[in-house]
Amino acid sequence: MIVVAGNIFIPAEKRAACLEATATLQQATRDKEPGCLAYVFGADPCRDDVIAVYELWETPPDLAAHFLHPNYTNMRAKLGEMGITGADVKKYRVDAVAPVYNSDQIATVDF
């Protein structure tokens, strides 16, 4: 499993329009790309010039296919049109998955 997470920087006055303009691409990625378990670009509630990115992919080949898909290239183009000023987005390979809460509903760091 692969997590893609980070921040996209955009002028604060353009953020709402950018999120609205990319919603269709976000939905299309979720609905039509194999292995996409989550694909969310959302407003950071603490910084008005940041869009938080969260993606979850089943396999490296699924993410590789996404990078070649029109949804990805169209998202990059749309972000450029909307005035993106930078990004800090990373990918993470996940080697273990477990619930945050145990059977007693206590948050733990155990896997």
DSSP file (Angstrom, degrees, kcal/mol; ACC not computed):
  #  RESIDUE AA STRUCTURE BP1 BP2  ACC     N-H-->O    O-->H-N    N-H-->O    O-->H-N    TCO  KAPPA ALPHA  PHI   PSI    X-CA   Y-CA   Z-CA
    1    1 A M              0   0    0      0, 0.0    93,-2.9     0, 0.0     2,-0.4   0.000 360.0 360.0 360.0 146.4    0.0    0.0    0.0
    2    2 A I  E     -AB  57  93A   0     55,-2.7    55,-2.8    91,-0.2     2,-0.5  -0.989 360.0-159.3-128.6 132.2    1.2    3.5   -0.7
    3    3 A V  E     -AB  56  92A   0     89,-2.6    89,-2.9    -2,-0.4     2,-0.5  -0.922   3.1-164.4-105.3 133.2    0.2    6.8    0.9
    4    4 A V  E     +AB  55  91A   0     51,-2.1    51,-2.7    -2,-0.5     2,-0.3  -0.986  25.5 158.2-113.7 123.6    0.7   10.0   -0.9
    5    5 A A  E     +AB  54  90A   0     85,-2.6    85,-2.9    -2,-0.5     2,-0.3  -0.996   9.4  88.0-148.7 149.7    0.4   13.0    1.5
    6    6 A G  E     -AB  53  89A   0     47,-1.6    47,-2.8    -2,-0.3     2,-0.4  -0.996  59.7 -60.9 160.5-156.0    1.5   16.6    1.8
    7    7 A N  E     -AB  52  88A   0     81,-2.1    81,-3.1    -2,-0.3     2,-0.4  -0.964  21.7-157.3-131.1 141.9    0.6   20.2    1.0
    8    8 A I  E     -AB  51  87A   0     43,-2.6    43,-2.8    -2,-0.4     2,-0.5  -0.962  21.1-141.8-112.0 134.7    0.0   22.2   -2.2
    9    9 A F  E     +AB  50  86A   0     77,-3.0    76,-3.0    -2,-0.4    77,-1.1  -0.847  30.2 158.4-104.1 132.0    0.5   25.9   -1.8
   10   10 A I        -     0   0    0     39,-2.3    74,-0.2    -2,-0.5     5,-0.1  -0.990  51.3 -81.6-148.5 147.1   -1.8   28.3   -3.6
   11   11 A P    >>  -     0   0    0      0, 0.0     3,-2.3     0, 0.0     4,-0.8  -0.282  42.4-125.6 -53.9 135.1   -2.8   31.9   -3.2
   12   12 A A  H >> S+     0   0    0      1,-0.3     3,-0.8     2,-0.2     4,-0.5   0.839 108.2  57.8 -53.4 -38.4   -5.5   32.1   -0.4
   13   13 A E  H 34 S+     0   0    0      1,-0.2    -1,-0.3     2,-0.1     4,-0.2   0.622 110.8  43.9 -72.0 -10.3   -7.9   33.9   -2.6
   14   14 A K  H <> S+     0   0    0     -3,-2.3     4,-2.4     2,-0.1    -1,-0.2   0.508  87.8  90.1-107.2  -8.1   -7.8   31.1   -5.2
   15   15 A R  H <X S+     0   0    0     -4,-0.8     4,-2.6    -3,-0.8     5,-0.2   0.919  86.4  47.6 -61.2 -48.6   -8.0   28.1   -2.9
   16   16 A A  H  X S+     0   0    0     -4,-0.5     4,-2.2     1,-0.2    -1,-0.2   0.920 114.7  47.1 -60.4 -44.3  -11.8   27.7   -2.8
   17   17 A A  H  > S+     0   0    0     -4,-0.2     4,-2.6     1,-0.2    -1,-0.2   0.879 111.1  52.7 -65.0 -37.1  -12.1   28.0   -6.6
   18   18 A C  H  X S+     0   0    0     -4,-2.4     4,-1.6     2,-0.2    -2,-0.2   0.928 109.3  48.0 -64.3 -45.9   -9.3   25.5   -7.1
   19   19 A L  H  X S+     0   0    0     -4,-2.6     4,-0.7     1,-0.2    -2,-0.2   0.905 114.0  47.3 -62.8 -40.9  -10.9   22.9   -4.9
   20   20 A E  H >< S+     0   0    0     -4,-2.2     3,-0.7    -5,-0.2     4,-0.4   0.911 111.3  51.1 -65.1 -41.8  -14.2   23.4   -6.7
   21   21 A A  H 3< S+     0   0    0     -4,-2.6     4,-0.3     1,-0.2    -1,-0.2   0.750 114.5  43.3 -69.0 -24.1  -12.5   23.2  -10.1
   22   22 A T  H 3X S+     0   0    0     -4,-1.6     4,-2.4    -5,-0.1    -1,-0.2   0.472  85.5  93.2-100.9  -2.5  -10.7   19.9   -9.2
   23   23 A A  H <X S+     0   0    0     -4,-0.7     4,-2.5    -3,-0.7     5,-0.2   0.890  84.9  52.5 -59.1 -40.7  -13.6   18.1   -7.5
   24   24 A T  H  > S+     0   0    0     -4,-0.4     4,-2.4     1,-0.2    -1,-0.2   0.898 110.4  47.8 -63.5 -40.4  -14.6   16.3  -10.7
   25   25 A L  H  > S+     0   0    0     -4,-0.3     4,-2.3     2,-0.2    -1,-0.2   0.880 110.3  52.4 -68.0 -37.6  -11.0   15.1  -11.3
   26   26 A Q  H  X S+     0   0    0     -4,-2.4     4,-2.1     2,-0.2    -2,-0.2   0.939 112.2  45.5 -61.8 -45.8  -10.8   13.9   -7.7
   27   27 A Q  H  X S+     0   0    0     -4,-2.5     4,-2.7     1,-0.2     5,-0.2   0.906 111.4  52.0 -64.7 -41.9  -14.1   11.9   -8.1
   28   28 A A  H  X S+     0   0    0     -4,-2.4     4,-2.7     1,-0.2     5,-0.3   0.891 108.6  51.2 -63.0 -39.1  -13.0   10.5  -11.4
   29   29 A T  H  X S+     0   0    0     -4,-2.3     4,-1.5     1,-0.2    -1,-0.2   0.934 113.2  45.4 -63.3 -45.1   -9.8    9.3   -9.9
   30   30 A R  H  < S+     0   0    0     -4,-2.1    -2,-0.2     1,-0.2    -1,-0.2   0.915 121.4  37.9 -61.6 -43.9  -11.6    7.6   -7.1
   31   31 A D  H  < S+     0   0    0     -4,-2.7    -2,-0.2    -5,-0.2    -1,-0.2   0.804 126.4  28.7 -81.5 -31.2  -14.2    6.0   -9.4
   32   32 A K  H  < S+     0   0    0     -4,-2.7    -3,-0.2    -5,-0.2    -2,-0.2   0.513  95.4  85.0-117.4  -6.2  -12.3    5.1  -12.4
   33   33 A E  S >< S-     0   0    0     -4,-1.5     3,-1.7    -5,-0.3    -1,-0.1  -0.878  75.3-124.7-106.4 119.9   -8.7    4.3  -11.5
   34   34 A P  T 3  S+     0   0    0      0, 0.0    32,-0.1     0, 0.0     3,-0.1  -0.275  92.5  19.9 -58.3 138.7   -7.9    0.8  -10.3
   35   35 A G  T 3  S+     0   0    0      1,-0.2    23,-2.3    22,-0.1     2,-0.8   0.397  83.8 133.8  85.2  -2.8   -6.3    0.6   -6.9
   36   36 A C  E <   +C   57   0A   0     -3,-1.7    -1,-0.2    21,-0.2    21,-0.2  -0.730  19.8 166.5 -84.0 113.9   -7.3    4.1   -5.7
   37   37 A L  E     +     0   0A   0     19,-3.1     2,-0.3    -2,-0.8    20,-0.2   0.670  69.5   5.9 -98.6 -22.7   -8.7    3.7   -2.2
   38   38 A A  E     +C   56   0A   0     18,-1.4    18,-2.3    -9,-0.0    -1,-0.4  -0.959  53.6 174.0-159.5 143.7   -8.7    7.5   -1.4
   39   39 A Y  E     +C   55   0A   0     -2,-0.3     2,-0.4    16,-0.2    16,-0.2  -0.731  20.3 160.5-154.8  98.1   -8.0   10.7   -3.3
   40   40 A V  E     -C   54   0A   0     14,-3.1    14,-2.4    -2,-0.2     2,-0.5  -0.982  22.7-178.1-133.4 125.3   -8.6   13.9   -1.4
   41   41 A F  E     +C   53   0A   0     -2,-0.4     2,-0.3    12,-0.2    12,-0.2  -0.985  30.9 167.8-114.9 115.1   -7.5   17.4   -1.9
   42   42 A G  E     -C   52   0A   0     10,-2.5    10,-3.1    -2,-0.5     2,-0.3  -0.893  39.9 -92.3-134.5 159.2   -8.9   19.5    0.9
   43   43 A A  E     -C   51   0A   0     -2,-0.3     8,-0.2     8,-0.2     5,-0.1  -0.504  36.4-127.7 -69.6 128.3   -8.7   22.9    2.5
   44   44 A D        -     0   0    0      6,-2.0     3,-0.4     3,-0.4     6,-0.2  -0.675  15.1-148.1 -72.1 123.2   -6.2   23.1    5.5
   45   45 A P  S    S+     0   0    0      0, 0.0    -1,-0.1     0, 0.0     3,-0.1   0.622  93.1  46.2 -72.9 -10.1   -8.3   24.6    8.3
   46   46 A C  S    S+     0   0    0      1,-0.2     2,-0.4     4,-0.0    -2,-0.0   0.631 114.6  42.0-105.6 -17.6   -5.3   26.4    9.8
   47   47 A R    >   -     0   0    0     -3,-0.4     3,-1.3     3,-0.2    -3,-0.4  -0.974  61.1-159.2-134.2 120.3   -3.7   27.9    6.7
   48   48 A D  T 3  S+     0   0    0     -2,-0.4   -33,-0.3     1,-0.3    -1,-0.1   0.477  92.3  56.7 -79.6  -0.2   -5.8   29.5    4.0
   49   49 A D  T 3  S+     0   0    0    -36,-0.1   -39,-2.3   -35,-0.1     2,-0.4   0.150  94.2  86.6-111.0  17.3   -3.0   29.1    1.3
   50   50 A V  E <   -A    9   0A   0     -3,-1.3    -6,-2.0    -6,-0.2     2,-0.5  -0.960  52.3-165.3-126.2 135.4   -2.7   25.3    1.7
   51   51 A I  E     -AC   8  43A   0    -43,-2.8   -43,-2.6    -2,-0.4     2,-0.4  -0.984  24.1-140.1-110.3 122.0   -4.5   22.4    0.1
   52   52 A A  E     -AC   7  42A   0    -10,-3.1   -10,-2.5    -2,-0.5     2,-0.4  -0.668  14.1-150.3 -84.2 136.0   -3.8   19.2    2.0
   53   53 A V  E     +AC   6  41A   0    -47,-2.8   -47,-1.6    -2,-0.4     2,-0.4  -0.899  19.5 171.0-109.8 132.8   -3.3   16.1   -0.2
   54   54 A Y  E     +AC   5  40A   0    -14,-2.4   -14,-3.1    -2,-0.4     2,-0.3  -0.942   5.4 164.8-141.4 120.4   -4.2   12.6    0.9
   55   55 A E  E     -AC   4  39A   0    -51,-2.7   -51,-2.1    -2,-0.4     2,-0.4  -0.970  16.5-163.6-131.0 148.5   -4.1    9.6   -1.5
   56   56 A L  E     -AC   3  38A   0    -18,-2.3   -19,-3.1    -2,-0.3   -18,-1.4  -0.983  10.8-176.3-135.2 123.3   -4.1    5.9   -0.8
   57   57 A W  E     -AC   2  36A   0    -55,-2.8   -55,-2.7    -2,-0.4   -21,-0.2  -0.931  25.4-141.5-122.8 141.9   -3.1    3.3   -3.4
   58   58 A E  S    S+     0   0    0    -23,-2.3    -1,-0.1    -2,-0.4   -22,-0.1   0.908  80.9   5.0 -68.0 -43.4   -3.2   -0.4   -3.3
   59   59 A T  S  > S-     0   0    0    -58,-0.1     4,-1.8   -24,-0.1     3,-0.2  -0.936  70.0-110.3-141.6 159.7    0.0   -1.1   -5.2
   60   60 A P  H  > S+     0   0    0      0, 0.0     4,-2.8     0, 0.0     5,-0.2   0.905 118.2  55.2 -57.2 -42.0    3.0    0.6   -6.8
   61   61 A P  H  > S+     0   0    0      0, 0.0     4,-2.4     0, 0.0     5,-0.2   0.869 104.9  54.1 -61.0 -32.9    1.7   -0.3  -10.3
   62   62 A D  H  > S+     0   0    0     -3,-0.2     4,-1.8     2,-0.2     5,-0.1   0.928 111.5  43.9 -63.5 -43.8   -1.6    1.3   -9.5
   63   63 A L  H  X S+     0   0    0     -4,-1.8     4,-2.0     2,-0.2    -1,-0.2   0.897 111.8  53.4 -68.1 -39.2    0.2    4.6   -8.6
   64   64 A A  H  X S+     0   0    0     -4,-2.8     4,-0.6     1,-0.2    -2,-0.2   0.911 108.6  49.7 -60.6 -42.2    2.4    4.3  -11.6
   65   65 A A  H >X S+     0   0    0     -4,-2.4     3,-0.9     1,-0.2     4,-0.6   0.882 107.2  55.7 -63.7 -37.9   -0.7    4.0  -13.8
   66   66 A H  H >< S+     0   0    0     -4,-1.8     3,-1.3     1,-0.2     6,-0.5   0.907 100.5  58.1 -60.0 -42.0   -2.2    7.0  -12.1
   67   67 A F  H 3< S+     0   0    0     -4,-2.0    -1,-0.2     1,-0.3    -2,-0.2   0.703 112.0  41.9 -63.8 -18.1    0.9    9.1  -13.1
   68   68 A L  H << S+     0   0    0     -3,-0.9    -1,-0.3    -4,-0.6    -2,-0.2   0.454  95.4 104.4-102.4  -4.6    0.2    8.3  -16.7
   69   69 A H  S XX S-     0   0    0     -3,-1.3     4,-1.9    -4,-0.6     3,-0.7  -0.471  78.7-122.7 -82.0 147.1   -3.6    8.7  -16.5
   70   70 A P  H 3> S+     0   0    0      0, 0.0     4,-2.9     0, 0.0     5,-0.3   0.808 110.7  64.7 -57.2 -29.9   -5.4   11.8  -17.9
   71   71 A N  H 3> S+     0   0    0      2,-0.2     4,-1.9     1,-0.2     5,-0.1   0.920 105.9  43.9 -59.2 -41.2   -6.9   12.5  -14.4
   72   72 A Y  H <> S+     0   0    0     -3,-0.7     4,-2.5    -6,-0.5     5,-0.2   0.948 116.2  44.6 -69.1 -49.5   -3.3   13.1  -13.2
   73   73 A T  H  X S+     0   0    0     -4,-1.9     4,-2.0     1,-0.2    -2,-0.2   0.882 114.8  49.5 -65.7 -36.1   -2.2   15.2  -16.1
   74   74 A N  H  X S+     0   0    0     -4,-2.9     4,-2.5    -5,-0.2    -1,-0.2   0.863 109.4  52.2 -69.2 -35.1   -5.4   17.2  -16.0
   75   75 A M  H  X S+     0   0    0     -4,-1.9     4,-2.7    -5,-0.3     5,-0.2   0.933 109.8  48.8 -65.0 -45.5   -5.1   17.8  -12.3
   76   76 A R  H  X S+     0   0    0     -4,-2.5     4,-2.1     1,-0.2    -2,-0.2   0.918 113.0  47.9 -59.7 -42.9   -1.6   19.1  -12.7
   77   77 A A  H  X S+     0   0    0     -4,-2.0     4,-2.5     2,-0.2    -1,-0.2   0.924 111.8  49.3 -63.9 -43.9   -2.8   21.4  -15.5
   78   78 A K  H  X S+     0   0    0     -4,-2.5     4,-1.9     1,-0.2    -2,-0.2   0.910 109.8  50.9 -64.1 -42.1   -5.7   22.7  -13.5
   79   79 A L  H  X>S+     0   0    0     -4,-2.7     5,-2.1     1,-0.2     4,-0.5   0.899 110.6  50.4 -61.9 -39.1   -3.5   23.4  -10.5
   80   80 A G  H ><5S+     0   0    0     -4,-2.1     3,-1.1    -5,-0.2    -2,-0.2   0.918 109.3  50.2 -63.2 -43.4   -1.2   25.3  -12.7
   81   81 A E  H 3<5S+     0   0    0     -4,-2.5    -1,-0.2     1,-0.2    -2,-0.2   0.840 107.8  54.8 -61.8 -33.2   -4.1   27.3  -14.2
   82   82 A M  H 3<5S-     0   0    0     -4,-1.9    -1,-0.2    -5,-0.2    -2,-0.2   0.521 123.1-101.5 -84.2  -5.2   -5.2   28.1  -10.6
   83   83 A G  T <<5 -     0   0    0     -3,-1.1    -3,-0.2    -4,-0.5    -2,-0.1   0.774  44.1-170.2  97.9  27.8   -1.8   29.6   -9.6
   84   84 A I      < -     0   0    0     -5,-2.1   -74,-0.3   -74,-0.2    -1,-0.1  -0.235   4.9-169.8 -49.8 136.0   -0.1   26.9   -7.6
   85   85 A T        -     0   0    0    -76,-3.0     2,-0.3     1,-0.4   -75,-0.2   0.509  58.6 -35.7-108.7  -9.0    3.0   28.4   -6.0
   86   86 A G  E     -B    9   0A   0    -77,-1.1   -77,-3.0     2,-0.0    -1,-0.4  -0.946  51.2-138.8 168.5 174.7    4.6   25.2   -4.7
   87   87 A A  E     -B    8   0A   0     -2,-0.3     2,-0.3   -79,-0.2   -79,-0.2  -0.989  11.0-166.7-157.0 149.9    4.2   21.8   -3.2
   88   88 A D  E     +B    7   0A   0    -81,-3.1   -81,-2.1    -2,-0.3     2,-0.4  -0.746  35.7 151.5-136.8  86.3    5.6   19.5   -0.6
   89   89 A V  E     -B    6   0A   0    -83,-0.3     2,-0.3    -2,-0.3   -83,-0.3  -0.969  18.0-176.8-125.3 132.9    4.0   16.1   -1.3
   90   90 A K  E     -B    5   0A   0    -85,-2.9   -85,-2.6    -2,-0.4     2,-0.4  -0.860  19.6-132.1-127.5 160.8    5.7   12.7   -0.5
   91   91 A K  E     -B    4   0A   0     -2,-0.3     2,-0.4   -87,-0.2   -87,-0.2  -0.896  19.2-164.6-112.8 146.5    4.9    9.0   -1.0
   92   92 A Y  E     -B    3   0A   0    -89,-2.9   -89,-2.6    -2,-0.4     2,-0.4  -0.996  15.6-138.0-132.8 130.2    5.2    6.4    1.7
   93   93 A R  E     -B    2   0A   0     -2,-0.4     2,-0.5   -91,-0.2   -91,-0.2  -0.749  22.6-144.4 -83.7 133.2    5.3    2.6    1.4
   94   94 A V        +     0   0    0    -93,-2.9     3,-0.1    -2,-0.4    -2,-0.0  -0.874  23.9 174.6-103.7 124.3    3.1    1.0    4.1
   95   95 A D        +     0   0    0     -2,-0.5     2,-0.3     1,-0.2    -1,-0.1   0.515  68.8  27.4-106.1  -7.0    4.4   -2.2    5.6
   96   96 A A        -     0   0    0    -95,-0.1     2,-0.4     2,-0.0    -1,-0.2  -0.989  58.8-168.2-153.3 146.5    1.7   -2.7    8.3
   97   97 A V        +     0   0    0     -2,-0.3    14,-0.0    14,-0.1    -3,-0.0  -1.000  18.0 152.1-137.0 135.7   -1.9   -1.6    8.9
   98   98 A A        -     0   0    0     -2,-0.4    -2,-0.0    12,-0.0    13,-0.0  -0.982  47.1 -88.4-155.4 157.0   -3.9   -1.8   12.1
   99   99 A P        -     0   0    0      0, 0.0     9,-0.2     0, 0.0    11,-0.0  -0.344  27.3-135.0 -64.9 150.4   -6.8    0.0   13.7
  100  100 A V  S    S+     0   0    0      7,-0.1     8,-2.6     1,-0.1     2,-0.4   0.888  91.5  56.6 -70.1 -39.8   -6.0    3.0   15.8
  101  101 A Y  B    S-D  107   0B   0      6,-0.2     6,-0.2     4,-0.1    -1,-0.1  -0.792  77.8-144.4-101.0 134.7   -8.4    1.9   18.6
  102  102 A N    >   -     0   0    0      4,-2.3     3,-2.3    -2,-0.4    -2,-0.1  -0.126  45.2 -79.1 -81.6-173.3   -8.2   -1.5   20.2
  103  103 A S  T 3  S+     0   0    0      1,-0.3    -1,-0.1     2,-0.1    -2,-0.0   0.704 133.8  54.5 -63.9 -19.5  -11.2   -3.7   21.3
  104  104 A D  T 3  S-     0   0    0      2,-0.2    -1,-0.3     0, 0.0     3,-0.1   0.272 119.4-111.2 -94.3  10.3  -11.5   -1.5   24.5
  105  105 A Q  S <  S+     0   0    0     -3,-2.3     2,-0.5     1,-0.2    -2,-0.1   0.833  72.5 140.2  62.0  36.0  -11.7    1.7   22.2
  106  106 A I        -     0   0    0     -4,-0.0    -4,-2.3    -6,-0.0     2,-0.3  -0.933  56.0-120.3-108.5 130.7   -8.3    2.9   23.5
  107  107 A A  B     +D  101   0B   0     -2,-0.5     2,-0.3    -6,-0.2    -6,-0.2  -0.519  41.3 175.2 -70.1 131.8   -5.9    4.5   20.9
  108  108 A T        -     0   0    0     -8,-2.6    -1,-0.0    -2,-0.3     0, 0.0  -0.906  41.3-139.4-134.4 162.9   -2.7    2.5   20.7
  109  109 A V        +     0   0    0     -2,-0.3     2,-0.1    -8,-0.0    -8,-0.1   0.336  68.5 117.9 -98.5   3.9    0.5    2.6   18.7
  110  110 A D              0   0    0    -10,-0.1    -2,-0.1     1,-0.1   -12,-0.0  -0.392 360.0 360.0 -74.4 147.2    0.6   -1.2   18.5
  111  111 A F              0   0    0     -2,-0.1   -14,-0.1   -13,-0.0    -1,-0.1   0.324 360.0 360.0-113.1 360.0    0.3   -3.1   15.2
